[in-house]
Amino acid sequence: MRFAGVSFLLFCCHMLFAQQELKLWYTKPSASWNEALPIGNGRLGAMVFGGVNNETFQLNEESLWSGKKINDVNPEAKSHLAEIQNLLINGENEKAHELSKKYLLATPPNFQSYQTLGDLRISFPGQSPTEYKRSLDISTGITSVSYKSGDVQYTREAFVSAPDDVMVIRLTSSKPNQLHFKINLVRDLDASIQSSGNTLQLNGQMVDLSFADTGEGGMDMKFNALAKVINKDGSVVAAQNSIMVKDASEVLILLTAATDYNLAKLDFDRSINPWATCQKIIKNAEVKSYDQLLQNHLAEFQPLMKKLSIDIKGDASLANLPTSERLERVKKGAVDNGLTSLYFQFGRYLLLSSSRLPGKLPANLQGIWNKDYDAPWKSDYHTNINIQMNYWPVDVANVSSSMDAFTNFTETLSKEAGRNVASQMYGAKGWTVHHATNIFGRGGIISGIHWGTSPLAASWLCLNIWEHYLFTQDKKFLQEQAYPVMREAAQFVQSFLIKDKNGYLVTAPSMSPENS
């Protein structure tokens, strides 16, 4: 069995589930998005803030992108490629750089962004909390908030189920009829919200007229979200695009979302009805009790987390401190081996939560958790190293199932989109893309020649696939999926290489990731 370079992390691992509690916990609500706690099932994600009077679940659906599928290869690229290569071979780099900016940059030279779906917000009047605690148990994928207000104990639990494809939120009070709150779905862009009975409905479609001149604007991706409130007692009333809950003892909220994106086409697909998808998912989930939904979730998620344990022996009593205090101690030089173990497992948790079925797309620059409409670096797939880094640990950390999304996306990208870049831009065989792509398969050089000229990105992607085969020795995977993708990436390199003055085969124009 071959191990990658991070295998030293596993020297202290035991293949039995460690006794250490895998829990991040805090004594106050999050003050910012970065302090919220992530949950996800590979497709749906939420950042849970843990507020008392106002709770926020910031929502994501993996395929919610602005823009559309277009051919962004510069039509002048192939006819000027030889001239640029000759300039580079003769050391005239500045002239080559100027020509490349003119003739090699993608048209348009940037693309649009992965977006937040919006927020689910819950408002609780008149709470005065004591004994507050919020936590994320990464062994179960459940986040919880508990506190007292007066003589009543309030508890909220939330998880995103892969088997039932819904986010599940349960609210309870220790005394009957003490739950009074308002629920809203909120999205500030390209969407409308409606309430009816015990449901909240979000209807949206991307509209961006500012990109009309690039071919990306207009009426683009359609998307929907549906939240259903299920109460055991008390009342549930729809009012002013909200839902009001009064005098309840236990309430269940089910939420799902969908778009009309089709991975096979690398584009949205009007034959897909995201509203019908949401309705079907909720209809299947609402007939199940909370205990059934929970058991379905645990039966799927816990075996994945339990595939590896790590227990670096240290002071076990430090687990009695809030995670924030433990982190501050380490910043000041203290040793906390338990926190190191927890940190390692948190990485596994994040990958499983942003890259597994029912999700189809690989983890992007932020997993699936993004609060913005225009995200940093568009929250895209940086193929010059970042997406590879996301998946380096999959096998040695025993989350190999997460690799499927990476491989499937790379395989799909290699076909029409990648072959198009190779042939139209370089006159080459095989396939490639450059330093960044999106769910629509953009493959041209974006965001600047200086770092964007990465025509060997396909080979970088294939290295992860090859390493996965070396680890698993899965001959069927090699034959049916890995080898065809790697073969065409190699064909591109063979077609792309040129001879320099000394007769050596070199890559030009090309640069290494982040190397200036």
PAMAR-162887 format. One line per 3 residues: number of its first residue (from 1); their letters; for each residue x, y, z of C-alpha. Coordinates in nm, 2 decimals, always signed. Each point is the difference from the previous one (the first is absolute). Layout:
BEGIN
NUM) a) X Y Z  ...
END
This chain:
BEGIN
1) mrf) +0.00 +0.00 +0.00  +0.14 +0.34 -0.10  -0.05 +0.30 +0.22
4) agv) +0.02 +0.37 -0.10  +0.23 +0.25 +0.17  -0.24 +0.08 +0.28
7) sfl) +0.01 -0.35 +0.14  +0.21 +0.11 +0.30  -0.32 +0.14 +0.15
10) lfc) -0.13 -0.35 +0.03  +0.28 -0.14 +0.22  -0.22 +0.04 +0.30
13) chm) -0.32 -0.12 -0.16  -0.20 -0.30 +0.12  -0.25 -0.16 -0.23
16) lfa) -0.25 -0.01 +0.29  -0.21 +0.30 +0.08  +0.19 +0.20 +0.26
19) qqe) -0.15 +0.08 +0.34  +0.07 +0.37 -0.05  -0.33 +0.20 -0.04
22) lkl) +0.01 +0.15 -0.35  -0.18 +0.32 +0.09  +0.06 +0.37 -0.05
25) wyt) -0.19 +0.20 +0.26  -0.04 +0.36 +0.12  -0.16 +0.20 +0.27
28) kps) -0.13 +0.28 -0.22  -0.16 +0.04 -0.34  +0.22 +0.07 -0.30
31) asw) +0.08 +0.37 -0.05  +0.07 -0.05 -0.38  -0.04 -0.24 -0.28
34) nea) +0.35 -0.14 +0.06  -0.10 -0.11 +0.35  -0.32 -0.17 -0.12
37) lpi) -0.01 -0.38 -0.01  -0.02 -0.19 -0.34  -0.23 -0.29 -0.08
40) gng) -0.06 -0.16 -0.34  -0.09 -0.32 -0.19  +0.23 +0.06 -0.31
43) rlg) -0.27 +0.20 -0.18  -0.18 +0.22 +0.26  +0.20 +0.19 +0.26
46) amv) -0.07 +0.25 +0.28  +0.21 +0.21 +0.23  -0.18 +0.00 +0.34
49) fgg) +0.05 +0.32 +0.21  -0.16 -0.12 +0.33  -0.17 +0.33 +0.08
52) vnn) -0.25 +0.03 +0.29  -0.25 +0.27 -0.10  +0.09 -0.03 -0.36
55) etf) +0.13 -0.33 -0.16  +0.14 -0.01 -0.35  +0.06 -0.30 -0.22
58) qln) +0.20 +0.13 -0.30  -0.08 -0.23 -0.29  +0.18 -0.14 -0.30
61) ees) -0.09 -0.24 -0.28  +0.31 -0.13 -0.19  -0.11 +0.10 -0.35
64) lws) -0.13 +0.35 +0.06  +0.21 +0.21 -0.24  -0.05 +0.31 -0.20
67) gkk) +0.09 -0.01 -0.36  -0.04 -0.27 -0.26  +0.19 -0.23 -0.23
70) ind) +0.19 +0.18 -0.28  +0.31 -0.06 -0.21  +0.26 +0.24 +0.14
73) vnp) +0.30 -0.10 -0.21  +0.15 +0.31 -0.16  -0.07 -0.04 -0.37
76) eak) +0.34 +0.16 -0.08  +0.20 -0.24 +0.22  +0.09 -0.28 -0.24
79) shl) +0.11 +0.23 -0.28  +0.24 +0.20 +0.23  +0.13 -0.30 +0.21
82) aei) +0.31 -0.07 -0.21  +0.10 +0.37 +0.01  -0.02 +0.01 +0.38
85) qnl) +0.19 -0.33 +0.04  +0.28 +0.13 -0.23  +0.03 +0.32 +0.21
88) lin) +0.03 -0.21 +0.32  +0.26 -0.23 -0.15  +0.20 +0.30 -0.10
91) gen) -0.02 +0.16 +0.34  -0.23 +0.28 -0.10  -0.23 -0.05 +0.30
94) eka) -0.15 +0.35 +0.02  -0.11 -0.01 -0.36  -0.14 -0.35 +0.04
97) hel) -0.19 +0.12 +0.31  -0.16 +0.30 -0.18  -0.11 -0.22 -0.29
100) skk) -0.14 -0.26 +0.23  -0.21 +0.26 +0.18  -0.14 +0.10 -0.34
103) yll) -0.05 -0.34 -0.16  -0.01 -0.27 +0.27  -0.22 +0.14 +0.27
106) atp) -0.35 -0.16 +0.02  -0.29 +0.19 -0.15  -0.14 +0.12 +0.24
109) pnf) +0.32 +0.00 +0.22  -0.19 -0.08 +0.33  -0.30 -0.20 +0.10
112) qsy) -0.29 +0.03 +0.25  -0.03 -0.14 +0.35  -0.13 -0.28 +0.22
115) qtl) -0.27 +0.16 +0.22  -0.17 -0.04 +0.33  -0.35 -0.14 -0.02
118) gdl) -0.11 +0.24 +0.28  -0.09 -0.02 +0.37  -0.25 -0.19 +0.21
121) ris) -0.06 +0.23 +0.30  -0.18 -0.07 +0.32  -0.10 +0.28 +0.24
124) fpg) -0.08 -0.07 +0.37  -0.15 +0.28 +0.20  +0.11 +0.08 +0.36
127) qsp) +0.27 -0.26 +0.06  +0.24 +0.06 +0.29  +0.25 -0.29 -0.03
130) tey) +0.20 -0.16 +0.28  +0.21 -0.32 -0.02  +0.05 +0.05 -0.38
133) krs) +0.18 -0.26 -0.20  +0.03 -0.06 -0.37  +0.19 -0.29 -0.16
136) ldi) +0.07 -0.20 -0.31  +0.06 -0.38 +0.05  +0.20 -0.09 -0.31
139) stg) -0.05 -0.37 +0.08  -0.37 +0.04 -0.06  -0.02 +0.31 -0.22
142) its) -0.25 +0.16 +0.25  +0.02 +0.36 +0.12  -0.19 +0.10 +0.31
145) vsy) -0.08 +0.31 +0.21  -0.13 -0.02 +0.35  -0.07 +0.26 +0.27
148) ksg) -0.24 +0.09 +0.27  -0.23 +0.30 +0.00  -0.18 +0.03 +0.33
151) dvq) -0.08 -0.35 +0.12  -0.03 -0.14 -0.36  +0.27 -0.20 -0.18
154) ytr) +0.01 +0.07 -0.37  +0.18 -0.23 -0.25  +0.06 +0.01 -0.37
157) eaf) +0.16 -0.27 -0.21  +0.08 +0.00 -0.37  +0.16 -0.23 -0.25
160) vsa) -0.01 -0.05 -0.38  -0.10 -0.35 -0.09  +0.14 -0.17 -0.31
163) pdd) -0.25 -0.29 -0.01  -0.30 +0.24 +0.02  +0.17 +0.30 -0.17
166) vmv) -0.13 +0.26 +0.24  +0.12 +0.22 +0.28  -0.18 -0.10 +0.32
169) irl) -0.04 +0.25 +0.29  -0.17 -0.10 +0.32  -0.10 +0.25 +0.27
172) tss) -0.12 -0.11 +0.34  -0.08 +0.15 +0.34  +0.01 -0.17 +0.34
175) kpn) -0.34 +0.12 +0.09  -0.31 -0.02 -0.22  -0.11 +0.27 -0.24
178) qlh) +0.31 +0.23 +0.05  +0.11 +0.03 -0.36  -0.10 +0.33 -0.17
181) fki) +0.20 +0.11 -0.31  -0.01 +0.13 -0.35  +0.17 -0.17 -0.30
184) nlv) +0.11 +0.18 -0.32  +0.18 -0.10 -0.31  +0.22 +0.29 -0.13
187) rdl) +0.18 +0.06 -0.32  +0.08 +0.35 -0.13  +0.06 -0.08 -0.37
190) das) -0.20 -0.16 -0.28  -0.26 -0.17 +0.21  -0.35 +0.04 +0.17
193) iqs) -0.12 -0.15 +0.32  -0.36 -0.13 +0.07  -0.16 -0.15 +0.30
196) sgn) -0.30 -0.22 +0.01  -0.14 -0.21 +0.29  +0.31 -0.16 +0.15
199) tlq) +0.24 +0.04 -0.30  +0.24 +0.26 -0.12  +0.09 +0.01 -0.37
202) lng) +0.29 +0.17 -0.17  -0.02 +0.04 -0.38  +0.30 +0.13 -0.18
205) qmv) +0.17 +0.05 -0.34  +0.34 +0.16 -0.06  -0.04 +0.32 -0.19
208) dls) +0.31 +0.20 -0.09  -0.04 +0.25 -0.28  +0.34 +0.15 +0.07
211) fad) +0.16 -0.31 -0.16  -0.22 +0.01 -0.31  +0.29 +0.11 -0.23
214) tge) +0.21 -0.30 +0.10  -0.27 -0.26 -0.07  -0.04 -0.08 +0.37
217) ggm) -0.28 +0.24 +0.09  -0.37 -0.03 -0.02  -0.24 -0.26 +0.16
220) dmk) +0.23 -0.27 +0.12  -0.02 -0.28 +0.27  -0.33 -0.07 +0.17
223) fna) -0.01 -0.10 +0.37  -0.24 -0.07 +0.28  +0.00 -0.06 +0.37
226) lak) -0.28 -0.14 +0.21  -0.03 +0.00 +0.38  -0.28 -0.19 +0.19
229) vin) -0.09 +0.05 +0.36  -0.15 -0.30 +0.19  -0.14 +0.06 +0.35
232) kdg) -0.12 -0.24 +0.26  -0.21 +0.26 +0.18  -0.06 +0.37 +0.00
235) svv) -0.07 +0.19 -0.32  +0.17 +0.07 -0.33  -0.12 +0.29 -0.21
238) aaq) +0.14 +0.15 -0.32  +0.01 +0.38 +0.00  +0.19 +0.26 -0.21
241) nsi) +0.23 -0.25 -0.16  +0.09 -0.14 +0.34  -0.13 -0.29 +0.22
244) mvk) -0.10 +0.07 +0.36  +0.02 -0.27 +0.26  -0.18 +0.04 +0.33
247) das) -0.04 -0.21 +0.31  +0.19 -0.30 -0.13  +0.20 -0.26 +0.19
250) evl) +0.19 -0.16 -0.29  +0.04 +0.12 -0.36  +0.17 -0.16 -0.29
253) ill) +0.12 +0.20 -0.30  +0.09 -0.18 -0.32  +0.18 +0.19 -0.28
256) taa) +0.14 -0.09 -0.34  +0.10 +0.18 -0.32  +0.07 -0.07 -0.36
259) tdy) +0.11 +0.15 -0.33  -0.05 -0.09 -0.36  +0.38 -0.07 -0.05
262) nla) +0.10 -0.31 -0.19  +0.36 -0.12 +0.06  -0.01 -0.22 -0.31
265) kld) -0.05 +0.31 -0.21  +0.21 +0.24 +0.21  -0.30 +0.23 -0.02
268) fdr) -0.35 +0.07 +0.12  -0.26 -0.22 -0.15  -0.36 +0.12 -0.05
271) sin) -0.13 -0.36 +0.01  +0.08 +0.00 +0.37  -0.26 +0.15 +0.23
274) pwa) +0.16 +0.10 +0.33  -0.33 +0.09 +0.17  -0.13 -0.35 -0.08
277) tcq) +0.33 -0.14 +0.14  -0.04 +0.19 +0.32  -0.37 -0.11 +0.04
280) kii) +0.09 -0.37 -0.05  +0.29 +0.01 +0.25  -0.22 +0.17 +0.27
283) kna) -0.29 -0.23 -0.07  +0.22 -0.31 +0.06  +0.15 +0.15 +0.31
286) evk) -0.30 +0.14 +0.18  -0.16 -0.34 +0.06  +0.29 -0.11 +0.21
289) syd) +0.04 +0.08 +0.37  +0.30 +0.20 +0.13  +0.14 -0.33 +0.14
292) qll) -0.03 -0.17 -0.34  +0.17 +0.29 -0.18  +0.27 +0.01 +0.27
295) qnh) +0.07 -0.37 -0.02  +0.01 +0.01 -0.38  +0.26 +0.28 +0.02
298) lae) +0.21 -0.17 +0.27  -0.01 -0.34 -0.18  +0.15 +0.16 -0.31
301) fqp) +0.24 +0.26 +0.15  +0.15 -0.16 +0.31  +0.16 -0.30 -0.18
304) lmk) +0.18 +0.25 -0.23  +0.15 +0.19 +0.29  +0.07 -0.32 +0.19
307) kls) +0.23 -0.13 -0.28  +0.29 +0.17 +0.17  +0.08 +0.11 +0.35
310) idi) +0.30 +0.19 +0.13  +0.09 +0.03 +0.37  +0.31 +0.20 +0.07
313) kgd) +0.04 -0.06 +0.38  -0.01 +0.32 +0.21  -0.19 +0.17 +0.27
316) asl) -0.35 -0.13 -0.04  -0.14 +0.26 +0.25  +0.06 +0.27 -0.26
319) anl) -0.32 -0.12 -0.17  -0.19 +0.17 +0.29  +0.11 +0.34 -0.14
322) pts) -0.20 +0.17 -0.28  +0.17 -0.05 -0.34  +0.07 +0.37 -0.03
325) erl) +0.19 +0.00 +0.33  +0.20 -0.30 -0.11  +0.10 +0.17 -0.32
328) erv) +0.11 +0.31 +0.19  +0.22 -0.21 +0.23  +0.17 -0.16 -0.30
331) kkg) +0.06 +0.34 -0.16  +0.19 +0.10 +0.31  +0.22 -0.31 -0.01
334) avd) -0.19 -0.26 +0.20  -0.01 -0.36 -0.11  -0.35 -0.16 -0.07
337) ngl) +0.03 -0.33 -0.18  -0.37 -0.06 +0.03  -0.06 +0.32 -0.20
340) tsl) +0.24 -0.12 -0.26  -0.19 -0.32 -0.04  -0.33 +0.19 -0.01
343) yfq) +0.14 +0.23 -0.27  +0.10 -0.30 -0.21  -0.34 -0.15 +0.03
346) fgr) -0.17 +0.33 -0.07  +0.18 +0.00 -0.34  -0.15 -0.34 -0.08
349) yll) -0.34 +0.12 +0.11  +0.01 +0.31 -0.22  +0.09 -0.21 -0.31
352) lss) -0.27 -0.26 +0.07  -0.25 +0.28 +0.05  +0.08 +0.17 -0.33
355) srl) +0.09 -0.29 -0.22  -0.23 -0.31 +0.02  -0.33 -0.12 -0.13
358) pgk) -0.26 +0.14 -0.06  +0.25 +0.27 -0.11  +0.14 -0.03 -0.35
361) lpa) +0.25 +0.29 -0.02  +0.34 -0.01 +0.18  +0.08 +0.23 +0.29
364) nlq) +0.08 +0.35 -0.13  +0.23 +0.26 +0.15  -0.23 +0.03 +0.30
367) giw) -0.13 -0.36 +0.01  -0.37 +0.09 -0.04  -0.02 +0.27 +0.26
370) nkd) -0.01 +0.35 -0.15  -0.19 +0.31 +0.13  +0.05 +0.23 -0.30
373) yda) -0.15 +0.07 -0.34  +0.34 +0.08 -0.13  +0.23 -0.22 +0.19
376) pwk) +0.38 +0.03 +0.05  +0.16 -0.15 -0.31  -0.36 -0.08 -0.11
379) sdy) +0.02 -0.30 +0.24  +0.10 -0.18 -0.32  +0.21 -0.31 -0.08
382) htn) +0.36 +0.12 -0.01  +0.15 -0.28 -0.21  +0.36 +0.12 +0.03
385) ini) +0.02 -0.15 +0.36  -0.29 +0.08 +0.23  -0.25 -0.26 -0.10
388) qmn) +0.28 -0.26 +0.00  +0.09 +0.11 +0.35  -0.36 -0.06 +0.11
391) ywp) +0.03 -0.36 -0.10  +0.36 -0.09 +0.09  -0.11 -0.16 +0.33
394) vdv) -0.30 -0.21 -0.13  +0.17 -0.34 +0.01  +0.25 +0.03 +0.29
397) anv) -0.28 +0.16 +0.21  -0.24 -0.28 -0.11  -0.27 +0.22 -0.16
400) sss) +0.05 -0.16 -0.34  -0.37 +0.03 -0.09  +0.05 +0.38 -0.02
403) mda) +0.22 -0.06 -0.30  -0.29 -0.10 -0.23  -0.11 +0.36 -0.04
406) ftn) +0.35 +0.12 -0.10  +0.04 -0.28 -0.25  -0.34 +0.03 -0.15
409) fte) +0.03 +0.38 -0.04  +0.35 -0.04 -0.16  -0.13 -0.26 -0.24
412) tls) -0.29 +0.22 -0.11  +0.23 +0.30 -0.03  +0.24 -0.19 -0.21
415) kea) -0.25 -0.08 -0.28  -0.16 +0.29 -0.18  +0.15 +0.29 +0.20
418) grn) +0.35 -0.12 +0.04  +0.03 -0.14 -0.35  -0.13 +0.33 -0.13
421) vas) +0.28 +0.20 +0.18  +0.27 -0.24 -0.13  -0.11 +0.01 -0.37
424) qmy) -0.12 +0.36 -0.04  +0.27 +0.17 +0.21  +0.30 -0.22 -0.06
427) gak) -0.08 -0.21 -0.31  +0.08 -0.29 +0.23  -0.15 -0.35 +0.06
430) gwt) -0.14 -0.10 +0.34  -0.14 +0.24 +0.25  +0.10 +0.27 +0.25
433) vhh) -0.13 +0.30 +0.19  +0.19 +0.28 +0.17  +0.04 +0.12 +0.35
436) atn) -0.36 +0.03 +0.10  -0.34 -0.13 -0.11  -0.36 -0.01 +0.11
439) ifg) -0.30 -0.22 -0.02  -0.06 +0.11 -0.36  +0.34 -0.14 -0.12
442) rgg) +0.17 +0.33 -0.07  +0.35 -0.08 -0.12  +0.17 +0.31 -0.14
445) iis) +0.27 +0.21 +0.17  -0.19 +0.22 +0.24  +0.10 +0.28 +0.25
448) gih) +0.33 +0.08 -0.16  +0.28 -0.16 -0.20  +0.24 +0.02 +0.29
451) wgt) -0.15 -0.28 +0.20  -0.27 -0.12 -0.23  +0.22 -0.17 -0.26
454) spl) -0.01 -0.35 +0.14  -0.06 -0.23 -0.30  +0.12 -0.30 +0.21
457) aas) -0.29 +0.02 +0.24  -0.15 -0.31 -0.15  +0.31 -0.19 +0.09
460) wlc) -0.01 +0.14 +0.35  -0.36 -0.13 +0.03  +0.09 -0.34 -0.13
463) lni) +0.28 -0.03 +0.25  -0.27 -0.02 +0.28  -0.18 -0.27 -0.20
466) weh) +0.32 -0.20 -0.05  +0.09 +0.02 +0.37  -0.35 -0.12 +0.08
469) ylf) +0.05 -0.31 -0.22  +0.34 -0.07 +0.15  -0.15 +0.00 +0.35
472) tqd) -0.31 -0.20 -0.08  +0.13 -0.23 -0.28  -0.35 +0.01 -0.14
475) kkf) +0.05 -0.14 -0.35  -0.36 +0.07 -0.11  +0.04 +0.37 +0.10
478) lqe) +0.33 +0.02 -0.20  -0.15 -0.17 -0.31  -0.34 +0.17 -0.02
481) qay) +0.07 +0.35 +0.14  +0.35 +0.09 +0.09  +0.20 -0.12 -0.30
484) pvm) -0.21 +0.16 -0.27  +0.02 +0.34 +0.17  +0.38 -0.03 +0.07
487) rea) +0.07 -0.12 -0.36  -0.16 +0.30 -0.15  +0.18 +0.24 +0.24
490) aqf) +0.33 -0.17 -0.11  -0.10 +0.04 -0.36  -0.03 +0.37 +0.05
493) vqs) +0.34 +0.03 +0.16  +0.16 -0.19 -0.29  -0.17 +0.23 -0.25
496) fli) +0.07 +0.32 +0.20  +0.38 -0.06 +0.06  +0.24 +0.19 -0.23
499) kdk) +0.38 -0.01 -0.04  +0.21 +0.28 +0.14  +0.34 +0.12 -0.14
502) ngy) +0.18 -0.30 +0.16  -0.24 -0.25 -0.14  -0.18 -0.07 +0.33
505) lvt) -0.37 -0.04 +0.01  -0.15 +0.28 +0.21  -0.34 +0.15 +0.09
508) aps) -0.07 +0.35 -0.13  -0.19 +0.21 +0.08  -0.04 -0.14 +0.35
511) msp) +0.08 +0.07 +0.36  -0.01 -0.18 +0.34  -0.27 +0.08 +0.25
514) ens) +0.07 +0.32 +0.20  +0.36 +0.02 -0.14  +0.08 +0.35 -0.10
END
